[in-house]
């Protein structure tokens, strides 16, 4: 028991010593870690601000060389430490526990990981050195740039190569930017892990001072501290490796920028001075036609193969169905027949894909022909201004077609990729060699089909690149147009946009037409232009008709003696007839068939039955009022507790102006259905009554004479029939007299004012004669308080 305890204590102390010595070797050579960690800070993509990248090219090379030297030293030391650890692991006594062996193995594994990191860092530094040297050479090439040989105009292929190079450099720069973003995120995550390791190390160091009383516990804690330090060192190396990768990408990005600027110089020098003659176009089109002919021949071959493959697959399917229905057929025969059928069916799919590939390649070549034809028009300066709009439309349409094809192709590739993954899974899970061989065949066929699809995808990239070049040429052509050409293009575009809107079809209706004496059914378009034309004709025509009718009726009233009420009736009917005629004529002039509104019939019938019920009732009531003449303009009427003069009789309502000057809009149905008093229906003379009360004891005859005299003397009171006063009643407060008088109503007469004047005259006469007008009197008696 004492012996095993001593061995365990010895192994722990010895292993701890190894970790300690390894940590000491790392601590004694911090120059590499400190030197490289200075650069492990993410920077902005737009500038190279990482440690060594701020230096010049020669200084960068010197810095990288120094880092390589230091890395090699670290690598040699790590290899030596790893060899010691391996010797120690091999020298462990047989009595050593599993925990002790595990610790020794962990030490060996961490040292091996350190060796791997340092080896990778060394390789990355070599790559960084190579990129710096490439950048130096590219800088020198940019500084010593010379114009390209030849004189303008240069062949168009030269410009295409330059544009392609520019696009590739820009695409590569964007790709490196995305890589930098990923590495920046990785560095942030690695720094978090390193910070946590530092926290663990500080906590372990704080615990070590309280465990010195127990040597064995102190040795274990020391071992944990050294292991944490080793982990921290590995995190540092991982950070260094990631940062060097980032520096390589930044250096490559700088190299791409230098190459881009050099290529841009060349492009700027060309100044778009390229020639593309009709002969060049003919040569291009001849080459494309030759390719198309070859592709069509291959397509026909695949069609022939497809017919044969379908026949074989059909026969295999029939054999499989026959074996399934046969009772004495073995399961192996059925399985083999099914595999044969599925193999042939997969071959059919492969041949069909191959034929579709050639069909797609033919479409791409036809699209390429159209692009080259557009480019020829772009280089035809004589007709460029008039053709530019058409070229832009063709460019947009070709781009749309290509994008749709690419989208469909990617979906098909994804589907086949998923099928390939599933087939590989089934192959891996196969239980027999024959089944595995069957799935191997399906995997090969699916892989060949996928390669055919991807070959088409590669060709689409070429056409897409050509479309991008033509788009740049179109933009340049549009930019280089002079002011007058821009004005003409703007006017043409505006005119085209207006015509597009003007001719936009709202609906298409069925109609009939006479062709060669026969009636045939056809469709007519109802466009925005026709609709606006019809509305304009209706507006102008209705304004003219209304003006003519009003002026004609005004002349008829003033010259021919036509009454005002009759003129209103005639005007309403003439306006209605003229409006209907105008609608029919307007639709015929703009070629809108009246059947276009046939589908509104059901909705119109429902609307007439429900929504327009009151409207129609008032409409017909107004017509009846105008025909029957129960009321006329200028009549004084009383309806619905409203008394006033009729000022207008409309289609839906009539206007009655009260004595207060307010215009009351009364629905025509109210005037027809409810009780109506027309004070001037047969004659303008109306009889009104005034009630007067005098005190008992007054001279009755004298009172009657005064009342009649007061009425006769007032202007507005008719003498025939003459006013009449009578004793009406013996009231509670006096004698009640009723005065009846007649008044002629006209626009200058106010009945209320006339009655008021008569009452004032009666009051003056009574005052002069001393006739008393009684008023209510009350007698109040107060009883004394008991």
CORRA-V56582 format. One record per helix or strand of 3 or more residues. SS is the DSSP state (h for helix, s for strand). FROM is the first residue (numbers start at 0). TO is the last residue. If there is no record, write none. Layout:
SS;FROM;TO, SS;FROM;TO
//
This chain:
h;1;26, h;30;36, h;50;53, h;56;90, h;97;142, h;155;207, h;214;269, h;277;324, h;330;377, h;383;427, h;432;478, h;482;501, s;504;514, s;517;526, h;527;558, h;563;588, h;593;610, h;612;627, s;635;638, s;641;648, s;652;657, s;662;666, h;667;672, s;675;677, s;684;693, h;699;711, s;723;729, s;734;743, h;750;768
//
